[in-house]
Amino acid sequence: MSTPLIEFKGVKTGYGQMEVLHGIDLHVDQGEIVTLIGSNGAGKTTTLMTLSGVNKVWEGEIWYEGACLNGVPPHEIVARGICHVPEGRQIFRDLTVEENLRLGAYLRSDQAAIQKDLEHSFDMFPILRERSFQLGGTLSGGEQQMLAIARGLMGKPKVLLLDEPSLGLAPLIVADIFETVKRVNKEEDVTVVLVEQNANLALKTANRGYVLETGTITLSDDADKLANNPKVREAYLGG
């Protein structure tokens, strides 16, 4: 059996004195889209923040590419190929679209390749080419989400962590963004860990999923099996 690309082993963490994750185990294989579903406060965002090094592991271990990530600072985790696109986009509102994209490549020095990837981002999201000299803060919510994803991809990640990409967006925009995520996964071999409140959409997009309830994983299975699980349907898919 091959070694997982990412593995959580009994991971506990939280904020202040409050434990949020109570010893979770999960794995993500190379090339997968894996989704975490659960209600607000279940620990989904905390899981991503701990994987990206923003939140510290209290107990247990996180492994990536055969090395333990415990104590590794966030910038080094980015350098190793894990990019986090956080909830709420978090773009630089006072910088142009192009400046935002170039900041996504801040750890790279290969200027010709950066320019090529900039053009690739514009091909992937044509509206960003039209808005390239516009300030990020003047974009619509959907355009900001496209920019956040494209900025993440400018770092040439092996793993993309996506936190609530559909939040506050119109259904047509959401459909476009999720088609792009699937294309990036297949065509560019980027592994995706997806946190998404729209569980139905998440399970249609992912290969596998985990259900988080108050910091504990209660179910894990192939995405289509989770979508047909009566407990999941009742709790997260509207019956």
C-alpha positions in Angstrom: 0.0 0.0 0.0 1.4 3.4 -1.0 2.2 6.0 1.6 -0.5 8.8 1.8 0.6 12.3 0.6 -0.9 13.8 3.8 -1.7 12.0 7.0 -3.1 13.2 10.4 -2.3 10.8 13.2 -4.3 11.5 16.4 -4.1 15.3 15.9 -5.4 17.5 18.8 -5.4 21.3 18.6 -7.4 24.3 19.5 -7.4 27.9 20.6 -6.3 29.2 24.0 -7.5 26.6 26.5 -10.2 25.2 24.2 -9.5 22.0 22.4 -11.2 21.9 19.0 -9.8 18.8 17.3 -10.0 15.7 19.6 -7.4 13.4 18.1 -8.4 13.1 14.4 -7.0 10.6 11.9 -7.3 11.2 8.2 -5.3 10.8 5.0 -5.2 12.3 1.5 -3.6 10.5 -1.4 -1.8 12.1 -4.3 -4.2 13.4 -7.0 -7.3 13.2 -4.8 -10.0 15.7 -4.0 -10.9 15.1 -0.4 -13.7 17.1 1.3 -14.4 17.8 4.9 -18.1 18.3 5.7 -19.8 19.2 8.9 -21.8 22.0 10.6 -20.3 25.3 11.6 -17.9 24.9 14.5 -17.1 21.3 13.7 -13.4 21.9 13.2 -13.1 22.0 9.4 -11.3 25.3 9.1 -9.2 24.4 12.1 -8.1 21.3 10.3 -6.9 23.3 7.3 -5.2 25.9 9.5 -3.3 23.2 11.3 -2.2 21.5 8.1 -0.9 24.9 6.8 1.0 25.5 10.0 -1.0 28.6 11.2 -2.4 26.5 14.1 0.0 24.4 16.1 -0.4 20.7 16.8 -1.0 20.1 20.5 -0.8 16.3 20.3 -0.4 13.8 17.5 1.4 14.3 14.2 0.8 15.6 10.7 2.9 13.9 7.9 3.4 15.2 4.4 5.5 13.5 1.7 7.0 11.2 4.4 8.1 14.0 6.7 6.5 15.3 9.9 5.2 18.8 9.7 4.9 19.4 13.5 6.6 22.7 14.3 7.3 23.6 10.6 6.5 27.3 10.1 3.8 28.3 7.6 6.2 29.9 5.0 8.2 26.7 4.9 5.0 24.6 4.4 4.1 26.9 1.5 7.6 26.3 0.1 7.1 22.5 0.3 4.0 22.8 -1.9 0.9 23.3 0.3 -1.1 26.4 -0.5 -4.1 27.6 1.6 -6.9 29.6 0.0 -8.7 30.8 3.2 -12.3 31.5 3.8 -13.3 35.0 2.8 -10.8 35.2 0.0 -8.2 37.4 1.9 -6.9 39.1 -1.2 -5.0 42.4 -1.1 -7.7 44.9 -1.7 -5.4 47.8 -2.4 -3.2 46.0 -4.9 -4.1 45.3 -8.6 -5.2 41.9 -9.8 -1.8 41.4 -11.4 0.0 42.4 -8.3 -2.1 40.0 -6.2 -1.2 37.2 -8.6 2.5 38.0 -8.6 2.5 37.9 -4.8 1.3 34.3 -5.1 4.7 33.6 -6.6 6.7 35.4 -3.9 8.9 32.3 -3.1 9.8 31.8 -6.8 12.7 33.4 -8.7 12.1 32.0 -12.2 10.7 35.2 -13.8 10.1 33.7 -17.2 8.1 30.8 -15.7 6.2 33.2 -13.4 5.2 35.2 -16.5 4.1 32.1 -18.2 2.0 31.0 -15.2 0.5 34.5 -15.0 -0.7 34.1 -18.6 -2.0 30.7 -17.7 -4.0 32.2 -14.8 -5.5 34.7 -17.2 -6.4 31.9 -19.6 -8.0 30.0 -16.7 -10.0 33.0 -15.5 -10.4 35.4 -18.5 -12.2 38.0 -16.4 -9.0 38.5 -14.5 -7.2 39.5 -17.6 -9.8 42.1 -18.2 -9.4 43.3 -14.7 -5.6 42.9 -14.4 -5.0 46.6 -13.6 -8.1 47.0 -11.4 -7.7 47.0 -7.6 -8.6 43.7 -5.9 -11.1 45.5 -3.6 -13.2 46.7 -6.5 -13.9 43.1 -7.8 -17.1 41.3 -7.3 -17.2 38.4 -4.8 -16.9 35.8 -7.5 -14.0 37.6 -9.2 -12.2 37.9 -5.8 -12.7 34.1 -5.3 -11.2 33.4 -8.8 -8.3 35.7 -7.9 -7.7 34.0 -4.6 -7.6 30.6 -6.3 -5.4 31.8 -9.1 -3.0 33.5 -6.7 -2.7 30.2 -4.8 -1.9 28.4 -8.0 0.9 30.9 -8.8 2.9 29.3 -6.1 2.9 26.0 -8.1 1.4 24.0 -5.2 1.2 20.3 -5.0 -1.7 20.6 -2.6 -4.5 23.3 -2.6 -6.4 23.8 0.6 -9.8 25.5 -0.2 -11.9 26.9 2.6 -15.5 27.7 1.7 -15.0 28.7 -2.0 -18.7 29.0 -2.6 -19.4 31.3 0.3 -21.7 34.2 -0.7 -21.6 33.5 -4.4 -24.3 33.1 -7.0 -24.9 29.5 -8.2 -23.6 30.1 -11.7 -20.3 31.5 -10.4 -20.0 28.6 -7.9 -20.5 26.1 -10.7 -17.7 27.8 -12.8 -15.3 27.8 -9.8 -15.9 24.2 -9.0 -15.4 23.1 -12.6 -12.0 25.0 -12.5 -11.1 23.2 -9.3 -11.8 19.8 -11.0 -9.8 20.9 -14.0 -6.8 22.0 -11.9 -6.9 18.7 -10.1 -7.0 16.6 -13.2 -4.9 18.6 -15.7 -2.3 20.0 -13.3 -2.2 17.1 -10.8 -2.9 19.3 -7.9 -4.3 17.5 -4.8 -7.2 19.3 -3.2 -8.5 19.4 0.3 -11.9 21.1 0.2 -14.0 22.5 3.1 -17.4 23.5 1.8 -20.7 24.3 3.5 -22.6 23.1 0.5 -22.2 19.4 1.2 -24.1 18.3 -1.8 -21.7 20.2 -4.1 -18.6 19.1 -2.1 -19.5 15.4 -2.4 -20.2 15.8 -6.2 -16.8 17.3 -6.6 -14.7 15.1 -4.3 -13.3 11.5 -4.5 -13.6 10.9 -0.8 -14.9 12.7 2.2 -14.8 12.9 6.0 -17.6 14.0 8.3 -16.5 16.1 11.2 -18.8 16.6 14.2 -17.5 18.8 17.1 -13.9 18.0 16.4 -14.2 14.3 15.8 -14.4 12.4 12.6 -17.6 10.3 12.7 -17.7 9.0 9.1 -15.4 8.6 6.1 -16.0 7.0 2.8 -16.0 7.5 -1.0 -17.9 10.7 -1.8 -20.8 8.9 -3.6 -21.3 6.5 -0.7 -21.4 9.4 1.8 -23.9 11.2 -0.5 -26.2 8.2 -0.3 -25.6 7.6 3.5 -29.0 8.2 5.3 -27.3 9.9 8.2 -25.4 12.2 5.9 -28.5 12.9 3.8 -30.5 13.8 6.8 -27.9 16.0 8.5 -26.3 17.8 5.6 -28.1 17.2 2.3 -31.6 18.1 3.2 -33.1 14.7 3.7 
